[in-house]
C-alpha cells in the first residue's frame, strides 16, 4: 500500500509541475491583434496583413517576387559585364601594334571577323609567341582599300 501511494504521489507531483510549466510558457507568449490593409507588392491585390513588415499577399507571390528579383539581378550583372567589355580604351588608338581584342574594340568588329580578315590576307598580322599582333598601319590600309 505504501508503494502504491508513493507511485501515485509521484505521478500527481509530475502532473502538477507540468501544468505549472505549461501555464508559465503560455503566459510569456506575446500576441498581437494588429490587422492592416495592404497592397501586395507583386500582384497588386489588397490583403489583410498581420504584421507591419508583410509585403506580399501569399507565399506564392513572395516566391514569384523573389524569382523576379533574382532574374533582374542576373540581367543587371550581364549588362554591366557587357558595358565594361565594350568600353573603348583611348590608349588603343596610340599603340603601334594591337592584339586581336584591341583591334575588335577599335573597329567595332568581332574576333571572328578579325581572324577571317587575317586568313583572307586582307589584314596583315604577325604572331608573337601564341598571341597575334596587328600593326596599326594594316588597319588603316584596310579602310583605305574599302573607301576606294
C-alpha positions in Angstrom: 0.0 0.0 0.0 2.8 2.3 0.8 4.4 1.6 -2.6 1.3 2.5 -4.5 0.8 5.7 -2.6 4.4 6.8 -3.4 3.8 6.0 -7.1 0.5 7.9 -7.2 2.0 10.8 -5.3 5.0 10.9 -7.7 2.6 10.9 -10.7 0.5 13.7 -9.3 3.5 15.8 -8.5 4.8 15.3 -12.0 1.5 16.3 -13.5 1.2 19.3 -11.2 4.7 20.6 -12.2 3.9 20.0 -15.9 0.8 22.1 -15.5 2.8 24.9 -13.9 5.4 24.8 -16.6 2.8 24.8 -19.3 0.9 27.8 -17.8 4.2 29.7 -17.4 5.1 29.3 -21.1 1.6 30.3 -22.3 1.8 33.4 -20.1 5.1 34.5 -21.6 3.8 34.4 -25.2 3.0 37.7 -26.7 0.4 38.0 -29.4 -0.8 40.9 -31.5 -4.2 41.6 -32.9 -2.8 44.1 -35.5 -4.6 43.8 -38.8 -3.6 46.1 -41.6 -5.0 46.5 -45.1 -2.0 46.4 -47.5 -1.4 46.0 -51.2 0.7 43.1 -52.5 4.0 44.3 -53.9 3.9 41.6 -56.6 0.3 41.2 -57.8 -1.2 44.4 -56.6 -4.2 42.8 -54.8 -5.4 44.1 -51.4 -5.0 41.8 -48.4 -5.1 41.9 -44.6 -1.6 41.8 -43.1 -0.9 40.6 -39.5 2.4 42.3 -39.2 3.7 45.7 -40.3 6.5 44.3 -42.5 4.4 41.9 -44.7 4.8 42.8 -48.3 3.1 40.0 -50.2 -0.5 38.6 -50.0 0.7 34.9 -50.2 3.6 32.6 -50.2 3.2 32.2 -54.0 3.5 36.0 -54.6 6.6 36.1 -52.3 8.3 33.3 -54.2 7.4 34.8 -57.6 8.8 38.2 -56.5 12.0 36.5 -55.3 12.4 34.8 -58.6 11.8 38.1 -60.5 14.3 39.9 -58.3 17.0 37.2 -58.9 16.3 37.3 -62.7 16.7 41.1 -62.7 20.0 40.8 -60.8 21.3 38.4 -63.3 20.3 40.6 -66.2 21.9 43.7 -64.5 25.2 41.8 -64.0 25.2 40.7 -67.6 24.6 44.2 -68.8 27.3 45.6 -66.6 29.8 43.0 -67.8 28.9 43.8 -71.4 29.3 47.5 -71.0 32.7 47.0 -69.2 33.8 44.8 -72.0 32.7 47.1 -74.8 34.2 50.3 -73.2 36.6 52.0 -75.6 40.1 52.5 -74.3 41.6 55.7 -75.8 45.1 54.3 -75.3 44.4 51.8 -78.1 44.5 54.4 -80.7 48.0 55.4 -79.8 49.5 51.9 -79.9 51.6 50.8 -82.9 50.7 47.1 -82.5 47.4 45.8 -81.4 46.1 42.5 -80.0 43.0 40.9 -81.6 40.8 42.2 -78.8 42.1 45.7 -79.1 41.5 45.6 -82.9 38.0 44.4 -82.2 37.4 47.4 -79.9 39.0 49.8 -82.4 37.0 48.9 -85.5 33.9 47.5 -83.6 34.1 44.0 -85.1 34.0 40.5 -83.6 37.1 38.4 -83.0 36.0 36.0 -85.8 35.7 38.9 -88.3 39.3 39.9 -87.5 40.6 36.3 -87.8 38.6 35.9 -91.1 40.3 39.1 -92.5 43.7 37.8 -91.4 43.0 34.4 -93.1 41.9 36.1 -96.4 45.0 38.2 -96.4 43.1 41.5 -96.2 44.6 42.3 -92.8 48.3 41.8 -92.1 49.2 40.3 -88.8 52.1 38.6 -87.1 52.4 36.0 -84.4 54.4 36.8 -81.2 54.5 33.5 -79.4 50.9 32.4 -79.1 49.4 35.9 -79.5 48.5 37.6 -82.7 49.6 41.2 -83.2 48.2 43.5 -85.8 50.1 46.6 -86.9 48.1 49.9 -86.8 49.1 50.7 -90.3 47.4 47.4 -91.5 44.1 48.5 -90.0 44.5 52.0 -91.7 45.2 50.3 -95.0 42.2 48.0 -94.6 39.9 51.1 -94.5 41.7 52.8 -97.3 41.0 49.8 -99.5 37.3 49.8 -98.7 36.9 53.6 -99.4 38.5 53.3 -102.9 
